[in-house]
């Protein structure tokens, strides 16, 4: 949907929600989207008194949290509204500290060492596996099988982290789990990289890794929009192969499911990625 909106000349993106939401989930999406679109992204939600957390009005611009110029109400028991300026914007002094999971998974590992299931060669900026058979023919992907689980590891230049359609264009129809490794020949902006890494993991339902001179970190979802962020341990990172089945897993057979998009709308939804002939 965002791809289609930008094609049509989007200036500001406003996300509407049906009620109070878990703030950390939406902030992970909004901060990344504001960097990706290079503009202001806002979120407004109706108040639902049956939910514990209050409703809120959230704004980000270029990755920075906006502070409202004016507020009426706090969203705890009634509706509330806020006024934001997109020009003379006021930036929140403090953002939430980056939280890294303390869990260590071993079901599938990626790292700089031979004992990893997928090894990153920093000299050639390539990946290979000395433990598992690569059954694929794609130059930029490994198609691996471990303990009966198919894992597809894709490699991309760091710049592709800012291309929301990159993973959509890759091998995604196969049943299995997907990991994208974004590689940089130099240092990267850590805050920006982590924000984009979270966004890509959420919207594509995959594992994402950034490898740079100053960063080796991964993000994946543990539930819809909930993110786990991992630092490397002993030069490798482990996955539990949960919630990493790619774009197709966004589509739910149940029309009432809140974990994704009803499958009957799949073709219409994916058609939004196509550029119409009259789009400049």
N, C-alpha and C positions, 0 to 999 in steps of 0.2 A: 504494500500500500504506500509506504514512504517513497519508494522508487517512482511510482506513478505520480504522486503529488509533486515531486521535484521536477519530473518531466514537464508537468503542467505549469511550472513557474512558482512553486511554493516560496513564500517569504518568511512566514512564521508558522510553526507547527503547534497545534493545540490538541492535546489528548484529552478526551472526555471519558470519565469512568462512571459506572453506575452506582458507586458507593465508596465508602472508606476502603482504602487498600493498605497493604503492608508497604510502608514508606521506603524501606531499603530496596524492595523489588523495583518500584517505579523510578527511584533515583538512579539505579543502575542503568535503566533504559534511557532516561532523559538526559543524563550527563553525556553519555556516549553519542546520542542522537544530535545533541547540540554541537558537538565537535564535528561529527560527520557532515552535518548540513551547513555548518559555519553560520549559524543564525540563532535566533531565540526559540526555545522550545518550552511550552507551558503545559501544565496539567491541572485540570479542575475536576472536582468530584462532588457529587451530592452527599448529603449527610445521612447516614443510616444509624439510628440510635441503638440498634440491636448489636452493633459492633463495638468492640472495646476501644480501638484506636480512633482518634478524631479524624474527620475529613480535613483536607488541606488544599491549598493552592500553591503549586510548586512551579518555579521558573529556573531555567538554566540558559546561559548564553556563552557559547564558545567554551563549554566545560566548567563555567563558574556558576555557582548557585546565586540566584538573584534574591535580594531581600525586598519585600514589598514596600512601596512608598507609603501605602495606607492600607489598613485592615479594618474590617468591621466584623466582629464575632470571632470565635476561636474554633468553630467546627466541632465542638464536643457534644452539644445538645441541640444545636440549631444549625441551619445553613449559615455560611459566612462568605464574604468576598474580599478580594485583595486587588489593589491597583499596582501594576508594575510599569516601570519606564524601560523601554528597550534602548534608549539613547543614553541619558544621564543615569545609567543604572547603578544601583547600590548593591555591592557584593557582600555576601555573608562573610564575616570574619573567619569563621571556623567551619570546616567541612568534616564529615565523619572520617575518622582515621581508617586507613586501609587495613582490613582484617584478613589474616591468612589462616586457613584451616590447619588444625594440628593433626588431622588424620593422615595416615600414610598407607596408600593403596599399593598393591603389588600385582593385581590381576593383569595389567598391561603397563609396561614401563617405557619411557622415552628418556634418553640421556646421552651424555658424551662418552659413555663407557661401553665396552664390548658386551658386558653382561646384561645390558638393557635389551628389551625386545626390539626396540627400534633405536639405532645409534645415529647420532648426528656427527658428521665429519666436518669439523670446523675449518679444516684446510681447504676442502673442496666445496664446502657449503652444500653438501648432499646428505641424504639419509640412506641407510641400508639396514639389513638385519642379518646377523650371523647366527641367529638361533632359530628363526622361523622361515619357512618357504614363502617367497614372493610369487604369487600366482597371477599377478597383473601384468599388463603391457603398457601402462600409462607411464610416461617419462617423469611425471611430477608426483606420482603416487606409488605407495607400496600397498599391495593387497595381501594381508597377512592372516593366517589362521592360527589361533592359540586356544587350546582346550575346547575346541568346537565352536569358538566365537570368531567371526570374521571382523577384522579391524582394518579400516582404510585410512592410511596416513598420507595426507596431502602436503606438499611443500609450496610456499609462495614467498615472493619478495615482501618485505615489510609494508611496502606501499599498498599492497592488496588488502591490508587490514582495513583500509578506508574505502574499499569497494564493496558495497553491500551485496552486490550480485555475484561476487567471486565464487563463493561456495555453491551457489545455485548452478553455476556453469560447470562444476566438476562432476565426477562420477558419484551420483547420489541415489541411484535407483536400486543399487544392490542392498540386500538385507545385511545389516551389520552396523558396526560402530564407526564413527568418523572423528578424526583428529586433523586439524590444520596447524602446521608449523609455519609461522611468519618469521622470516630470517632477515636480519639487518647486518650489513658490513661494518657498521659503526654504532655509536651510542644512540639511544632514542629518548624521547621525553617520557619518563616513567609514568607520570600521572595520566598522560594522554593515552599511552599504550595500554595501561590497565583498564581505563574506562572503555576503550574500544574493544578490548579483549572480552570484557564482560558482556557488552552488547552483542557481539558476534556469537558467543556461546549461547546466549538466551534466545536470539531470534532464529538461529539455525539448529539449535539443540545438538551441539557438537562439543568436543573438547578443543580448546584453542591454546596454542603456546606461542610466546614471543621469545626469540633467541637473539640477543644483541650483546654488544660489548659490555653493557652495564645492566643487563636484565635477562633472567631466565625464569619465567613464571608461566603458570597455566591457569585457565579458568574453565569451569564446566558447571552445568546445572545439577542440583540434587532434587529439585522439584521445579515446576513451572515458574520461571523467573527467579527462583532462588539460586544464588551463585556460591560455588566453592572456589576459592582462590588458593593456589599452592605455590610455595617457593620450592626450588630444587633441594633435595637432600642427597648428599654423596654424589653430586653431579647427575642426578636423574630424578624424574617425576613419575609418580604412579597414578593410574586411573582404576576406578572400580567398574567401568563399562556400564554405567547406569545413565539413562537419559542422554544418550549420545548417538541416536539413530538417525539424525539428520532431519531435513526438511519434511520428508514424508510423514514423520511421526507427529508433525503439527496437526495433521488431519485426523479427527476423531470420528469413529463410526456412530457414536451416540450423538444425536442432535442436541441433547441437553448437557453434554459435557462442557465443563468450564476450563478444561485443560488444553484447549486448542480450538481449531476451526472445524465445523462439521464437514465430513468428507464430501458431502454432496456439492459443496461450494469449491472444491479443489481446483477444477479447471478455470472457473471464473477468477479465483484468487491469483493463480499463477499467471493468468493472462495479463494481469496488471503490470507485470515485469516487462512486457513487450512494448517496444517503442512504436507508436503509431507513425504513419508516413508523414503526417502534417506537423509532427512535433519538431521544434527547432532545437 
